[in-house]
């Protein structure tokens, strides 16, 4: 079963590796990734808007790296 992912903190070491892995994965789909300053996870409203804007609806998995 493929999973739909979104990743925050995508410019850090873990986030960068995870995004690369998901982009090359045949089974899973990376819907989006973001980091500061475009997305501050300390602010609820922008995160909710970002999730609502995901293609095809919200992800199955959200990782804050």
N, C-alpha and C positions, 0 to 999 in steps of 0.2 A: 504494500500500500504506500503510495507516495504521500509525502507531507508537504504542506505549504508553509514556508518559513518567512519571518521578518527578523532582522538583526539590528539592534541598536549598539552603539559603541563599536562601530565597524572599522574605525581607523586604528584601534589598539591592536596589540599583538594577537590576542585570541580572536577578536572580531574579524581581522584581516584574514586569518587562516580559515575561519568558519565560512566567510563569504566566498573565498576561493574554492573551498570544498563543495559548497552548495552550487556554485556556478558550473562546476564541472560534473556534478552528480546527474546521472541519467534518470534517477528515480524521484528525486525531490525537486521542488520548485522554490526558488528564491523570489519572493514577491517584492522585496525592498530592503534597503539597509540605509542607516543614517547614523550620524554622530553629531556632536557639538560643532558648530553653533546652530546648525539647521534644525536640530531636535534636542531639546533639553528634557530628559526623562523625569526631572524634578517637577515639571509642570504637566498636570494631568490632561488638560484640554488639548494641547497640541499633540500629545501622544494618541489620544482617542481619535482626533481628526486624521492623523497619519494612518492609524489602523483602519478607519472607515474608508480611506482612500485607496486601500489595497485592491488591485485588480481581482475581480471575482469574489470580493468580500474579505472578511478578516482571515488571518492566517490560522493554521492549526497550531503552530509553535511560534512563540515570541521569545527571543533570547536577548537579554541585556548583557552584552559582553563588556 
